[in-house]
Amino acid sequence: LVSLLLIGIAAWGIGFGLISSFRVVGVAIAFILNYYFQYMIILLLVFIFQFSVSCACLALNKEQQSQLLEVGWNNTNSARTDIERNLNCCGFRVFDPNETCSSDCFRSRQCQPCAPIIEEYSGMVLRFVGGIGLFFSFTEILGVWLTYRYRNQKDPRANPSAFL
């Protein structure tokens, strides 16, 4: 978008006689090539980060996932209250009727522990997010390759050894 804007402004300037030198156009083209390089580098960094996170989501086994969920459960009270209320469960591994719980099942003292319910949901979500992230990370590497390819494309009208 920025490159098209620069080319349009340069063409408008040449058309109305405001720019009498093609050096300005050359500077705009050099800026566009620099912009493509920056875009390629940023996209490559995003690919590396997204690929790493996607692989981590897909590589977590049940035990690691359970440990992460328990750490999260023990470190937040607001999330614990929301989970208990929304999933209608109390406690993480065992239901203790002496503790307070914001679930509806707490009144009848017939609650299930939250860990099995959360583990089922989180396993499904981790696989989904990991798969989607992996798919889009490979589309990003395609974008890096296309940017690299067209950034170094030669101009057929110019000297054969000259680049755009």
N, C-alpha and C positions, 0 to 999 in steps of 0.2 A: 504494500500500500504506500509506504514511504517512497519506495523507488519509483513507482508510477507517478506520484505527486511531483517528485523532482524532475523526472523526464518531461512531464506536462508543463511545468513552470519554465524549464529551459526551452522547450519548443515554442511556448507562448512568447517568451522573451526574444527569441530569434525571429519569429513571425512578425512581431511588431517593431523590430529594429532596436529593441532595448539592449540586446546583447549582440555585439558585432564580432565576437571571437568564439571560436569553437572550443577554446580552453575551458570555458565555463561548463560546457556540456561534458567535456572530458573529466572535469572535477566531479560533476554529478555522477558520471558512470563509475568513477573510482570510489565515490562514497557508496554507491549501490553495491559494488563488489565487496567493500568493507562490511557493509550491512549484512550481506549474505554470509560472510565469514563469521560475524558475530552471531547471527541466527544459527548457523551450523554448530558452533561451539556451545551455545546455550541449549540447543536441542539435544546435543550429545550428553551434556550434563544431566538434563532431565531424564534422558533415556537410562543412564547409569543408575540414578536414584530410583526411578520407577521400576526398573528391572530388579534391583536389589530388594526393594520392598515386596514386590510380587513374589519373588522366589522365597522370601522369608515367610510370607503368608501361606504359601503352599507347602513349605517344609516343616511347619510346626506339627509335631505329633500330639497325641491326646494328652500325654503327661505334661508337656511343656505348656500346652494351652490351658490345662487345668491349673498349673502353678501361676500363670499370668492372671487368670481370672480370680484366683484366691487373693493374690497381692492387690489387685484392683478392688476387690470386695472389702478387704481389711483397711484400705487407705481412704475410702470415700464413704461418707454417711449419706450424702444426698443421692448418689447413684444407687446405693443400697436400698434406700427408701423407695425410690422410683421403681426399681426392679421388683421389689417385693409387692408393691401395689399393682403393677402392670401384669406380672406373671402369676400372681396369686400364690405366692410361696413365702416361706419364712426360714431364715437361717441359711447358711451356705451348705454345709455338709449334713448337719442334723438339725431337726426342729426342736427348739427348747421352749416349752410353754412359759418359762419364767422370764424370758426376754421380751422386750417390746417389739411389735411388728405392725406395719401399717397395712397389711393385707386383709381382705375380707374373710379369709379362711381362719384368721387368728381368733375370731370370736367363737368359733365352734371347736377350736383346738384340733382341727383335722388338716393341718398344713403339710405339704411336702417340702423337702429342702430345695433350695434354688439351684444348686450346682448342676444336677443333671439337665435341667431345662435350659440353663444358660449355655452349657457345653454343647448342647444340640444346636441351638441357634448360632453360637459363635463359630462352630465348625463349618456350618453351612455358609455363613457370611465370609469367613476367611477363604474358603475355596472359591466362592463367587468373585470376591474382590481380587484375589490372586490371579484368577483366570482372565478377568477383564483387564487388569493391569498388565499382564503379560502380553495380551493381544495388542493393546495400545502402545506398549513399549516397542514392539516390532514395527508398528506403523511409524513410530518416531525414528527408528533407525533407517527406515525407507526414506523419510524426509531428509535425514542427514545425508544419505547417499545421493539423493536427487539434487540437493543444494550443492554438494561437492562437485557433482558432475556438471551442472550448468554454470557454476561459478567459474570453472576453468575451460569453458567452451570457447573455441576460437571463432573469430569473425571471418567468414569466408571472403569478404570483400577487401580485407586488409592484407597486410604482409602475412604470409603463411606462418611466420615465426612470432607474430605479435598476438598478444592476448587482448581481450576486450578492455 
